[in-house]
Amino acid sequence: MDLYKKIFNAGVVGAGGGGFPTHIKAKSNVEYVIANGAECEPLLHKDYEIMVNHPSEIVEGMQMMMEQTKSNKGFFGIKGKNQNAISSIDEFLDEKIKMSVLGDYYPIGDEYELVYETTKRLIPPHGIPLDVGCLVNNVETFYNIKKATEDIPVTEKFLCVTGAVKKPFSAFIPLGTSFKELINFAGGSTEKEYAVFVSGLLMGKLNFDMNEVVTKTTAGLIVLHVDHYMVNRMERSVSDMKRIGKSACDQCSYCTEFCPRYLLGYDVQPHKVMRSLGFTKTGEAVWNQYADLCCSCGLCSLYSCPEDLYPKEACDEGKAELKNRGIKYEMTKDVKVHPIKDGRRVPIKQLMQKLNVLQYSKPTPFLKNFPTPYKVKIYLKQHAGSPAEAAVLKGESVSKGDLIGKIDEEKLGANIHSSINGKVEKVNSDFIEISS
């Protein structure tokens, strides 16, 4: 069977957070295949742990994707500080795959950054890596590709639990497992009252519902006290963010000067987007266009701004407004890397100090014995595109790996499989609940 079909059947999607269906990428022909093992979100170590503990599967999955896409060369991106991961992976590389040693900067794992670091090619504005002959996948995605060739579908997510917990860890977790079970397995929180950042402090989401569950794109949980700086900051309403920005932004332009996309040569200027909040006469129609190429990495809000304002959130709103109006900003100048780009990189340790999380920078060792949950809640949309349609009925018995959510092969989406053996307790258009 063609690799494309195997990947489709197994429900493989981008495991780094984007959730783009991988079988779509497998249809393309490219010059370079790039493995993204950069993992630049502070405190998360799941990519590091899977590379150390499952290097052969990752490299085999990458080699299969290279053959499928007719690529003759690959790059494997890993930070130089992660020597154990480099040694593990390097043992299995062939002459077609070159190790690309990356600096410990944020956001070095962004696709635009990684493609430039490995190939020196610049993706066109609004473009994707395929536009410059590149295919980028997270290392866990390549692991899942290898498993798909063995007819093993995606029923687990490799992630880490860290922060204010007693025993940080990394493990393969059945899809649909609750956050409460993960935190309990980590020995519980060291804080009586806590909140969770899901999949990252900068590009993840703040969550207070411990009954929420693991999906195919969950990179990890970062547990923090409810009064932590990051929790207080991200808990503010959008109206408060706007009000504070309108009253305090002095147009210093630091948010722009440190913006990774701006430094790569794209016309992203968050300080101008801040003008759309209403303190200039020209208004949002003029200033929101400078948000359209923003990657929402959060560096402007959480590192660059000396006033602790919210330029990233202003850019998010600006992009949404442009989309609603059907406007797409077209750059008129060529993409050209800023001459001082390397001098404005942000070291991860410095970023963690700014976010007040250095005390949580601890290993998250790989554990193999995560217990099977009694109940799972499996969403039918865990990916980019259309949700899958339920393929089971209430009361049916299912086994781990059984197809429970099906997507039409012509649609953008992914199949969903049961993560445990059990009985279907609930079925609706959003999720399926199964008890063991």
Secondary structure, 3 states (H helix, E strand, C coil): CCHHHHHHHHCCECCCCCCCEHHHHCCCCCCEEEEEECCCCCCCCHHHHHHHHCHHHHHHHHHHHHHHCCCCEEEEEEECCCHHHHHHHHCCCCCCEEEEEECCEECCCCHHHHHHHHHCCCCCCCCCHHHHCEEEEEHHHHHHHHHHHCCCCCCEEEEEEEECECCCEEEEEECCCEHHHHHHHCCCECCCCEEEEECCCCCCEEECCCCCECCCCCCEEEEEECCCHHHHHHCCCHHHHHHHHHHHCCCCCHHHHCCHHHHHCCCCCHHHHHHHHCCCCCCHHHHHHHHCCCCCCCHHHHHHCCCCCCHHHHHHHHHHHHHHCCCCCCCCCCCCCCCCHHHHCEEHHHHHHHHCCHHHCCCCCECCCCCCCCEEEEECCCCCCCCCEECCCCCCEECCCCEEEECCCCCCCCCEECCCCEEEEEECCCEEEEEC
